[in-house]
Amino acid sequence: MIAITGTPGVGKSTVSKVFCEVQDCNLYDITKIVKENGLYYEKDEFLDSYVVNFDKLKEFFEKEFISNEKNKSNKSVVIEGHVSQHLELDYDYIIVLRCEPKIIEERLKKRDYSESKVHENVEAEIMDICLIEALERAQNNENIKIHEIDCTNKKPDEVVKEIITAISTNNLTYGTVSWLEMYFDYLQ
Ligand code: ADP
């Protein structure tokens, strides 16, 4: 079971789709599942985002893995979403995608996000938030392995190849991406 996380706009959904096509995995999009099944406490109107009910989300996956026919095929599962690291599932890997903050900013502006939502997400990328959360999650489950990939200037299929190589050679690394020095002024 693989979680693919990263700041909104980093390319999770694009990369996860390609990964699942190439590797023939079952793909779950957390944002879609949360919205469609009402697995949230409330909608944050200011940030236009959902306050996820992680207990209910975990229940959803537990039921899904036990009952759903497609999971009896023993295919690998990819759970994609910027909060996937918070879910208390027995992931084998958490893949953290990274991308240069200015590219994330451009992509999120195209989504018509409010200025504050764009700013909050760019700040989160600069401050390694998804990676830190993934590491916190792995502290509570020693079987989870973390791998971080800088997707800047890489095509989705190149990122997918990197993920496959990292997993198959067990060459998993993190801590190599740092935007802080370059983007310190953005945080002021
Ligand atoms: P996320 O799921 O992390 O929010 P998306 O997969 O929706 O991000 O990607 C955001 C935008 O960036 C989309 O328009 C997508 O086509 C584009 N994109 C994603 N990955 C890449 C990439 N590696 N190179 C160029 N554009 C990309």
Residues whose N, C-alpha, C, O or C-beta is under 5 A from the ligand:
A	BS01	ADP	T7 P8 G9 V10 G11 K12 S13 T14 V15 R107 C151 K154 K155 P156
